[in-house]
């Protein structure tokens, strides 16, 4: 990452967990190309870092990300927007083999909501608000804000958010299952980091296999998804961590996983 990248996306390490903070406060963390590029580079670097086992993505204490930077798009036509290759910036997150946690304080709107939806687990505070307001500016979501949203909250709620610009409060998102953990205001990062630390202590190959199964199986017919799950399950029986984990359980001690 360049010095400018490090200014708009800040990376902190806490043992085996990395905290990636969006840092464009003057624009409410609106996602322009520079921030998208910096976020992609940060995640790519952390994936390559063996010591990092889980990643938390957060904004500030008052805003996660207010959406795309419309100044990037307002004067462009379809081909010009296609040439920006916006999906390529999300690819490192989509294909990240390590667990991704979103810590949402305040608003996560438009591309900010889509960014949260890209993560494996969303933690939010009571002041959080999730929304997809793109129709109000004449377009629609283009990075998962229809497809991931409908899979997360169902057709009716997704329709209200998309067609009418309805926002989900943190409490409502938690009730619907979009948010895994709801915290008091301003505490989402602490709660997400605590979950990520627990995930980071799990056996790495079992974590990766579980993530693959969740990602690929969700869109498969049940029979095919169960076959995928069984294959990944069986392969873990040839790992050192399986032997260590089961032996430690039987010996009533903490396991010492090696990631192999």
GUKE-14464 format. One record per residue: residue in three letters; y, z, x of N, C-alpha, C in turn. Coordinates in steps of 0.1 Angstrom, whole numbers, plus 5000, padded with zeros to 4 digits. Atoms other than C-alpha are relative to their C-alpha. Last residue first. Example, Ala and Ser with C-alpha at 12.3 -4.5 7.8 and 13.67 -1.06 7.14 Angstrom:
BEGIN
ser498950004991498950715137501150084992;ala498850005009495550785123501250005009;
***
This chain:
BEGIN
unk501050094996471850904979498650024993;unk499650145005475051064969499049905004;unk499550084989474351374990500549864996;unk500350145001473951644963500649925012;unk499150064989473752004973499749855000;unk500550124993472252164941501149965011;unk499150115002473352524931499449885008;unk498950004990470352764930500949884997;unk498849935005467852864903501150025011;unk499849894991464752744923501250094996;unk501249915000463752524894500150125009;unk500149945014467252384890498850105000;unk498949895001467652334928499950074986;unk500549884992464352144929501050114999;unk501149935007465451924900499550125007;unk499549945012468851844916498950074992;unk499249884997467451794951500450074987;unk500949904994464751554940500750135002;unk500949965011467151354918499150125005;unk499349905009469751364946499150044988;unk500149874994467251204970500650104991;unk498949954992466950904948499750145005;unk500350034986463750724936501250055009;unk501149924996463850884901499649985015;unk499549874994467350744897498950095004;unk499550024986465850394892500550135006;unk501250014992463950514860500449995015;unk500749865000467150624842498950005010;unk499249924991468950294851499450145002;unk500150064986466050094836500850095010;unk501349964995465850324805499949955015;unk499949864997469650284798498750045007;unk499149984988469449904801500050155004;unk500750054989466449904777500850015013;unk501049904997468350124753499149965012;unk499349894994471249884754499150115004;unk499650054986469049584747500750125007;unk501350014992467449764717500349965014;unk500549874997470949884704498749985009;unk500949955011472449534705499350135005;unk501350065002474949514734499350054987;unk499950135007478649584734498749934998;unk499249985012478549954743500149874991;unk500849985012475749904767500750004987;unk500850125004477649744795499350024986;unk499250125000480350004800499349884994;unk498949985010478350314791500849874998;unk500750005013475350204811501050014989;unk500550135003477450114841499449994986;unk498850085003479250444840499649864997;unk499549965014475950634837501249914996;unk500950065010474550444867500450034986;unk499850145000477650524888499149934989;unk498750025006477450894879500349854998;unk500249975014473750904887501349984992;unk500850125006474450734920499750024986;unk499250125001477350984928499249884994;unk500650104991475451304920500649864998;unk501250065005477951524901499449905010;unk501149934994480551724921498649954994;unk500150034986483251464914498850085007;unk500750134998482651494877499849975014;unk501449985004483551864878499249875001;unk500749924990486651794898498550024997;unk500450104989487551514873499450085012;unk501250095004487351754844499649925012;unk501249915000489652004862498849934996;unk500549974986492051724872498850104999;unk500750114995492251614836499550025014;unk501350015007493051964824499249885005;unk500849894995495852014850498649994994;unk500450034987497251664842499150115005;unk501150104999497251724805499549975014;unk501249954992499152054807498949905001;unk499850004986502651944797498850045009;unk499050104995502452044761500150015015;unk498749965003499252244753501049905007;unk499549884993496052054758501450044994;unk498649995005493851814738500550135007;unk499549864999490551714755501550004996;unk501149904998488551404748500450145000;unk499749904989491251184733498950105001;unk499350084990490250874713500350095012;unk500950024989487751094693500649915011;unk500750135001489551054660499049985012;unk500949995012490551424659499149884998;unk501149914996491851404695499050004988;unk500950084991493951094686498850095004;unk500750105007495351284656499049925009;unk501049935009496251594677499249904992;unk501149954992497851374704498950074992;unk499749884993499851194678498850055009;unk500949895001498850844669500550125008;unk500449934988501650604663499050114997;unk500349855001501950364634499650055014;unk499449934989503450024643499850155000;unk498849925005502649874609500750085011;unk499250075010500249594618501350074996;unk499650144996498949724651500949944990;unk499349994987498750104646500649865003;unk498749935003497750074609500950005013;unk499150085008495149814618501350064997;unk499550114991493650024646501049914992;unk499049944992493350314621500649905010;unk498849965009491550094596501150065008;unk499250115005489249904621501350054992;unk500450075012487950194641501049914994;unk499549935012489450444666499549944986;unk499749854998487850364699500350074988;unk501349944996486150024693500250155001;unk500850005012489249904674498750075003;unk499549915010491450014703499150014988;unk500449874996489349844730500550104989;unk501449994999489549514712499550145004;unk500750025013493149524699498550035001;unk499449925011495049684727499549964986;unk501049905006492649544753500550084988;unk500849944989495049364776499150114994;unk500850104993496849114753499250065011;unk500649954988498549324726499149895007;unk501149915003500449114701499550055013;unk501250034994503748924701498950094995;unk500450145002506948904681498749965007;unk499250094991508749214694499449864999;unk498649985003507549444665500949925009;unk499650095011504049294668501550014997;unk499750144996503849464702500449914989;unk498950055008504149824690500349855002;unk500150144996500649944701501149924992;unk499650105009500950324700499949865006;unk500650124996499750654714500449894990;unk500050105011501850964712499449875005;unk500350144998501451274733500149924988;unk498850095001503351594726499749865002;unk499650005015500151794719501249914998;unk499449885005498851704754500549994986;unk498650015005496451434763500550144996;unk499549865003493151394782501549994996;unk498549975003491651044780500250154997;unk499749875007488250974796501550014999;unk501249955006486750644809500250124991;unk500749884993490050484815498850044993;unk500950054989490950134803499350115007;unk501250055006492250284770499049955011;unk500749885004494950474789498649964995;unk500449934988496150154804499150124998;unk501150084995496149984770499550065013;unk501249975008498250264757498849935005;unk500349864996500750214786498850054992;unk500850014988500649834779499650145005;unk500350144996501849904744499150005012;unk499750115010502850274742499749865006;unk500850114994501550584759500149894990;unk500350135007504250844750499149925009;unk498950085006504351214762499449864995;unk498949925005501851364786501049914994;unk498850055008498751154790500850124995;unk499349875003496251234818501349964993;unk498650015003493950934820500550134995;unk499549915010490650994838501549974997;unk498650005001488750724857500450094988;unk499449965013485150784868501550005000;unk499849865000484150584899500750044987;unk501349935001482750234898500150154999;unk500149884991486150074891498750074998;unk501250004992485549734875499850125009;unk501250045008488049764847498750025007;unk500349885008490449954870498849974991;unk500649894992490249694898499850124991;unk501450024996490649414871499450125009;unk500849905006493849544855498650005006;unk499549874996496149344878499150124995;unk500549984986494049034873500450145005;unk501349934999494549054836499550035014;unk499949865003498348974841498650075000;unk501449954998497648634857500050154998;unk499949864995501448574859498750065003;unk499950014985500648204855500250135006;unk501350024995499548274819500050005015;unk500749875001502948414812498649995005;unk499449914990504548094825499450145000;unk500650044987502047884805500650095011;unk501449974999502948064772499449975014;unk500950065010506648064776498650035003;unk501150084996508848304795499249944989;unk499550144999512348434788498849915004;unk499150055011511348774774500349865001;unk500650095009508348844797501049934990;unk500950094993509449034828499549884991;unk499250094993512449184810499249905008;unk499750125007509949324786500949905007;unk498650034998508649574811500449874994;unk499650104990505349654796501549995001;unk500350135004504849984777500249905012;unk499450055012506350324777499749864996;unk499550134998503950474802500549944987;unk501150064993502750834805500549865004;unk500450135004506051004795498849955009;unk499450035013507351364795499649864995;unk500249895009505551544824500449964985;unk499249884998505351224843499750114990;unk498550044999502750954844500750135003;unk499049925008499051014851501449945001;unk498750075001495950844864500950074990;unk499249975012493051064875501349925001;unk498650044999490450934899500750044987;unk499450015013486951064907501549985001;unk501150025010484651064937500549984986;unk499449995014487051024966498949964990;unk499849865004485451095000500550024986;unk501349935004483950745003500250144996;unk500049884992487350575002498850094996;unk500650024987486750214991500050135008;unk501450045002487250304954499449985014;unk500849885003490450484964498549974998;unk500149924988491850174981499250134998;unk500950074991491149954951499750085013;unk501349985005492750214928499049935009;unk500449864999495850224948498650034996;unk500349984985496049844952499650155002;unk501250074996495749804914499650035014;unk501149935007498450064907498649945004;unk500249884993500749904932498950084995;unk500650034987500249564917499850125008;unk501450045003500849694881499349975014;unk500849885003503949884893498549964998;unk500149924988505349574911499250124997;unk501050064991504549344881499850095013;unk499650134995506449564856498949955010;unk500950064991504749844837500549865004;unk500350145005507450054821499349935011;unk501350054994507150404837499649874993;unk501049945008510050534815498649955003;unk500550105010512350284831498850064992;unk498850065006514450534851499649904990;unk499449925011511250734856501249944994;unk498850095002509350474876500850074989;unk498849944996506650694892501249904999;unk499050105002503150634879501450065002;unk498949985009501050904894500949884999;unk499250124999497550854909501150014990;unk499150015011495651184914501049895003;unk498750064997492651154936500850004987;unk499350065012489651384933501449955005;unk500650125004487151464961500749934988;unk501450004997489351734977499449864996;unk500449865002492651714960498550015002;unk501449974999494351394971499750154999;unk500349874995497751274959498550025000;unk501449965000498750914953499950135007;unk500349904990502150804942498650054999;unk501449955003502750474924499750105011;unk500250025014506450364923498650044995;unk498949945008507350504957499749994985;unk500249865000504050434974501150074992;unk501149975009504350064964499850164999;unk499550015014507750054980498950034990;unk499149895003506350195013500549994985;unk498850014992503549925012500850134996;unk498850005008500050005000501250005009;
***
